[in-house]
Amino acid sequence: MNPNFNGVWKADLQKSKLLGPMPEALVAEIKEAGEELPTEMLITKGDGREDRLLFKGRTSGEEVTNVVQGVKMRSRLQWMSNELLIESRVNVGAPGALPRLLVALGRWSNAYHGTSRR
């Protein structure tokens, strides 16, 4: 049986490895229903500004497309033992320039390593 991620989670940013500026806080609300894993994230930046992101995925490994801050992101989610592997890909680059592919990998577990449920 796979772990249940339902709830509100707060990232332990001191144990997190993120690219770019470290946010002040990162909170995710997950409402898992079967293979559907809708997640709303609230990211509080160092200057106090907030970004809200809505991400939808399927834990079946099926590719889904989300639009995050105006950019299309393709993602696959799949269970690897008791962890959820999340692989996301997005094309970045200036118009007219050669496209670059950005790949982000994440692993979620509810063993309370790096996150805590609120």
C-alpha positions in Angstrom: 0.0 0.0 0.0 1.3 3.5 -0.9 1.6 6.3 1.6 -1.2 8.8 2.0 -0.1 12.4 1.4 -3.4 14.1 2.2 -3.0 17.1 4.4 -1.0 20.3 4.7 2.7 20.0 4.6 5.4 22.5 5.5 8.9 22.0 4.0 11.9 21.9 6.3 13.9 24.2 4.2 17.1 23.6 6.2 17.0 20.0 5.0 15.9 20.9 1.5 18.1 21.2 -1.6 16.5 23.8 -3.9 17.9 25.6 -6.9 17.7 29.4 -6.9 16.9 31.7 -4.0 15.7 29.9 -0.9 12.1 30.8 0.0 11.1 31.9 3.5 8.5 29.2 3.6 7.0 26.5 1.4 3.6 24.9 2.3 1.8 22.3 0.2 -1.8 21.2 0.5 -2.5 17.8 -1.0 -5.9 16.3 -1.6 -5.1 12.8 -3.0 -7.9 10.8 -4.5 -6.9 7.5 -6.0 -4.3 8.1 -8.7 -5.1 11.9 -8.8 -2.7 14.1 -6.7 -3.7 17.7 -6.9 -1.3 19.9 -4.9 -1.6 23.6 -4.1 1.7 25.2 -3.1 2.2 28.5 -1.3 5.7 29.8 -1.6 6.7 32.8 0.6 9.7 34.6 -0.7 12.4 36.3 1.3 10.9 39.7 0.7 7.4 38.5 1.9 5.8 38.2 -1.6 3.8 35.0 -2.1 3.3 32.7 -5.1 0.5 30.2 -5.3 0.9 27.3 -7.6 -1.6 24.6 -8.5 -0.1 21.3 -9.7 -2.1 18.2 -10.9 -0.6 14.8 -11.4 -1.4 11.1 -11.7 0.6 8.6 -9.7 0.1 6.1 -12.5 3.2 7.3 -14.4 1.0 8.9 -17.1 2.5 12.2 -18.4 0.5 15.3 -17.5 0.9 18.9 -18.5 0.5 21.8 -16.1 0.9 25.5 -16.7 3.1 27.0 -13.9 3.5 30.8 -14.0 2.6 30.8 -17.7 5.1 28.0 -18.7 4.0 24.5 -19.8 5.5 21.8 -17.7 5.3 18.1 -18.5 5.5 15.8 -15.5 5.3 12.1 -14.6 4.7 10.8 -11.1 5.2 7.2 -10.1 5.7 5.1 -6.9 9.1 3.7 -6.2 8.6 1.6 -3.1 7.2 3.9 -0.5 8.4 7.1 -2.2 6.8 9.1 -4.9 9.2 10.0 -7.7 8.3 13.3 -9.5 10.0 14.1 -12.8 9.1 17.4 -14.5 10.4 18.9 -17.8 10.1 22.4 -19.1 11.6 24.1 -22.2 13.2 27.4 -21.2 15.1 30.1 -23.2 14.5 33.4 -24.9 12.4 33.6 -28.0 14.6 33.0 -31.1 17.3 31.3 -29.0 18.0 27.6 -29.0 15.6 26.0 -26.5 17.0 24.5 -23.3 15.3 21.6 -21.4 15.2 22.0 -17.7 14.6 18.7 -15.8 13.5 18.7 -12.1 13.4 15.6 -10.0 11.8 15.2 -6.6 11.1 12.4 -4.2 8.4 12.6 -1.6 8.0 10.3 1.4 5.9 10.7 4.5 8.6 9.4 6.7 9.0 12.9 8.0 12.4 13.4 6.4 12.5 17.1 5.4 8.8 17.8 5.7 6.3 17.9 8.5 2.5 17.7 8.3 0.6 20.5 9.9 
